[in-house]
Amino acid sequence: MKSMKGFTLIELMIVVAIIGILASVALPAYNQYTAKSKFAEVVAATTAVKTAIDVCYQIEGSIASCDASTTGSGSVKAAQDSAFAGQYVDSVAVADTTAAITAIAISTNGLGGETYILTPTATTGSAAGTLTWVATGSCFAKGFC
């Protein structure tokens, strides 16, 4: 009797089934990972505006003076305008009087127009003269930020 070489059909079917199960678990995790990495650009788009508001607050001493109407080189308005350079950023806006920064993602490529909002609060006590930032938005529910 000849000795057999190779795999039987059932062995190959088991391997294909295992690969299918692994792929069904890995693909959704990969999609979440890519969407999260795309949203990182939206979060990064707020950093220049946040820095401009921090500097404005140090100079002006009031959050209400640091909205998008402040102009000039290095101003909040200039930082807001430069924040639109991202591929996945739909808009970045600064609220009047509160200087809250709202960044919105695009509604394609795995993103659904999620928001990322940074709200500054003037710090009192020994850290007076600095701002504390609180992050909120719909991106937290999706696990993007």
N, C-alpha and C positions, 0 to 999 in steps of 0.2 A: 504494500500500500504506500502511496506517495504521501509525503508530509506536506501539509498546506502552508502556504506563505501568504501574508497579508491579513487584512481585517475582514471580518464577516459583516454582512449587511446590518445586523442588529447593533454591532459595535459602532459602526459609522452613524447610525441613526441616534444612538445615545449621545455621541459627541455633538452632533448637530443640535439636539435638544438642549444640551447643557449650554452651548454657545448662544442659543436663542434666549434662554432664561437670563444669562448674564447680560446680553444686549438689552433686554427689556428693562433691566434695573439700571444699567449704566446710561442709557440715552436720556431719560428724564433728568438725571443728576447732571449730565453734561449740559443740557439745555439751561438748567438753572444756573450753572456756573458761568456760562457765556453771557447770559442776561445780567448777572451780577457784575461781571467784569465790564460790560458796556455801561452799566449805571455808574460805575466808579468814575467815569468821565464827567457825569453830571455833578457828582459830589466834588470833584476836583475843580469844576468850573466856578464854584463858589469861593474858592480860597483867595483869589485876587480881590474880590469884592469884600470879603470878610476882613482882609488885611487893610484895605482902604478905609473901611468903617472904623477899625481899631485906631488907625492913625488919625482920622478925623476926630474921633472922640477924645483922643489925647490933646489935640489942638483946640477943639471947640469946647470941650467939657460938657457936651449935651448930645444925647443920642438923637434927639429931634433935629439937630443941625446936620445930621449925617445921612441924608437920603439921596436919591438919585439926582436931585437938583444941584448938588455941589459939583462944580465944574473945575476944569483946569487939569494940568498934567498931574497924574497920580491921584486924581480925585475918585470919588465913588462912582460918578457917571462914567469916567474913562474906564474904570475897572469893570463896570457892568457891561459896557459896550464891547470890551475885549473878551468877555466870557462867552460870547456866542460862537467862538471858533471851533467848538467841538462837533464831531460828527453825530453824536447821540444826544446833544443838548438842543431842546426846542427853544427855551427862553430862560433868562435869568433876570429877575426884577427885584428892586429894593422898595419896600413900602415906605410911604411918607410917614413921618413922625416916629414910627417904631424902628425903622431901619432893618426890619426883618427881611432876610434874603430868601426868595422863593425860586428854586430851579426846577424846571419841568423837562422830563425826558421826551424824546420823540415817541410817536405811536406806531412804530414799525420795528422790524428786526428783533423781535422778542421782547420789546418794551411796550408799555401801554399808556404812556403819558403820566407816569408816576411822578410825584412831587417830593422834593427835599427842601425843608424849610428850616432856616437857622434864625433864631430870635435872640437878640442881644439883651442883656440885663446889666445895668451898672452895678458893680460890686461895691459894697460898703465895708467899713471896718479897716483892718490892716491892709487889705488889698484894694483900697479905694483908688479910683482912677483907672481901673481895668474893667473889661467887659467879660461876662460869663455868657457862653453861647449854649442854647438848648436846641437840639435837633429834633424835628418832628417831620411828619409827612406820610404819604401813602406808601413810600418805599419800605417802611418798616414792616408792614403787613405782608409784603411780598418777599421779605428777606433780602432785599437788595442793599440795604445800608444798615 
